[in-house]
Amino acid sequence: MPKTVNARKYLWAVGAFTLIGVMGGYAYYFFIGCQTGGCTITSNPYMSMAWGGAVGYLLPDFFVKKDKNDNQEQNENP
């Protein structure tokens, strides 16, 4: 069961996971990479970083969920 957090902590989690994913994508390119240059994702560091960032962006939902009541309280109290 994912932990429920407010919107600010959720955005921090998404940002942190995305950054870790980008760094992981570059590490995959650097250490494993593609020797022939024919690999679509791993032959280019930018593609590896983009895929790593996309996975990192999607991964936080397994661990944290945004509190739905947090947005309602902010709308009621300007």
N, C-alpha and C positions, 0 to 999 in steps of 0.2 A: 504494500500500500504506500503510495507516494506521500510525502510530507506536504501539508498545505502551508504556503507562505504568502506574505503580502506581495503586491505587484513589484515593488522595488527590489526585494530579494529575488523574486523570480527572474527579473531582467538581469540581475547580476549573475545568477546561475546560468542563464542562457548565454550571456556574454563570455563567461569563464569557460564553459564547455566548448563554445565556438572557437575561442582562442586556442584552447588545448587541442581541438581537432585540426586547426590550421597548422599548428606546430607538429602534430603527429603526421599530418600529410606530407609536410616537408621532410620530416625524419624518414618516412617511408621512401620518399624519392631519393634522399641522400644515401641511405644505407642499403636499400634493396634495389630501387630503380629499375631501369631497363637497359640492358647491354646493347641490344640491336637498334633501338630507337623506333621500333615499330609498335610499341605499346602505347595505346592512346592516352591513358591516364598517367602512367608512371614515367613516361619519357620526358614530360614537361613538368617542372616544379610548380607552375601556377595551377595546372590541372590537378595535381596531387593535393595541393593546398586547398583548392576549391572543394574537392570531394571530401577531404578531411573536415573542412569547416561545415559543410552541409550535414555530415554525420554528427558532428559536435553540436550543431544547432538543433537537431531532432532528438538527441539523446537525453536532455534534461527532463523531459516529460516522464521518464521512468522513475525519477527520483523526487521531483518536486512538482506541485500543481499550484497554480495561482488561485488565491482565495477569491471566490466570486463575490463575497460580501464586501470586500475591500473597495471595489469600484462603486458600489451602491452608496457606501458611506461617504466617499469623496464627492459624489454628485449631490448628495443631500446637504452637505456642509461646505458652502463655497469659500 
